[in-house]
Amino acid sequence: MQPDEFRRIGHEVIDWIADYRERLADLPVRSRVEPGWVRSRLAPLPERGEGFDGLLADLDRVVVPGTTHWQHPGFYAYFPSNASLPSVLGDLLSSGLGVQGMLWSTSPACTEVEQHLLDELVGAMGLPESFRGGGVIQDTASSAALVAVLAALHRKSDKWRQSGVDGGETVYVSSQTHSSVERAARMAGLGAESVRAIAVSPGDQSMDAAELAGQVQSDVDNGRTPVLVCATVGTTGTGAVDPIRAVAEVCARHGIWLHVDAAWAGPAALCPEHRHLFDGLELADSFCANAHKWMLTAFDLSLFWTAHPDVLVDALTILPEYLRNSATESGAVVDYRDWQIPLGRRFRALKLWSVLRWYGLEGIRAHLRGHVELAGLLESWVAADERWDLVAPRSLSLVTIAHRDGDAATRRALDAVNAEGTAFLTHTVVNGRLAIRVAIGAEATREHHVRAMWDALRAAGERDGEATRP
Ligand code: PLP
């Protein structure tokens, strides 16, 4: 493809994306296709190149019906995965430059724009100064957890790089921590028995720091080696916030690495009124917040900071001859390849930069605050309804609710609304009770969308009550 063809077809592709976003709200949120439907409609690979028209036609014919529309205003499932249009353009610019930024010297701008943004965000998010100079973009929070575990293992024992784990190393999470942390431990060579799931308080679902202290002490007494604790700000089930300061005290007593996972809630630190959720973060060794969830940035882009980049780099670095270069040897540059799992890296900072410059910090705060306000409204409607309960305290823009008639009624209301196609909700279990998670966070969601979703849930709940009442 020559640049002039790219220019012509590129306009068509941008038009296609703009048209898709314009008509998004009219599509059913969730794909309704059966397994195999998409594959059954795909042609064999062409022997000869065929241009772009057929591909664009297949997007309409096969891909759109086979897509769940995460940018739909009725998307309340899981957590949001914002892909704002400025971030889409930033992603395109990144691909257009075609940079692979594994070393500073393979593209200085790729490294230095990233360093600049991560340091600027330390100030904008009120993060501890110990994180300045320790920021890097990871692909996902799962990778962030893995590099934190590896750095923690290395800090605990300088033998780890030579001989690996000895099996006694132990990682602590809560029963509500995201499964990616247990998986990180597994990938680092620790078995499931090396991961302790600490109980949470039944009220707000936050980690019980006293139980953590007891478990760590008993492990130490039994000859185990506590390595890392993961505290979460905004758990996946209900948005619970673990008490970072109290957890950090336990970590300090035993020299344990404290990783704080704020994959979803992290961007809320941009708003001063939510900073209390991060109290004690200055005591953490590492912290992660996904820009690709609630911060308007197209998947994937996870913000990661550590107060000990030297430990992380030392844990991961291997310098083969083919990567040697004078900039690295001068010691004056950062080579981000040593801060992550893969060697190669995309110029992800461009899409974050696009978001930060298009919206400004004030625009991003307005995006976050708008959702928190909508969630507050929903919370008030649920509290005023005698047939529904809030099963956990609202956390920012996440509201967790259940029907008072029990799990079957909650399940039927959930299924009924999901079947309608105007909203998509997912569930969790809180203290043994099935609950619907309403995670408000799509850029296009407005009050009338939330009201319509709530009216649909209530109507389904009432139909259900009529059907099941004697
Ligand atoms: N941590 C929390 C609290 C999450 O909610 C999630 C995903 O929803 C993750 C980690 C994993 O995120 P990622 O897909 O970026 O690895």
Boltz pocket constraint, residues with backbone or C-beta under 6 A from the ligand:
constraints:
  - pocket:
      binder: B
      contacts: [[A, 79], [A, 139], [A, 140], [A, 141], [A, 142], [A, 143], [A, 178], [A, 180], [A, 232], [A, 233], [A, 234], [A, 235], [A, 236], [A, 261], [A, 262], [A, 263], [A, 264], [A, 290], [A, 302]]
      max_distance: 6.0
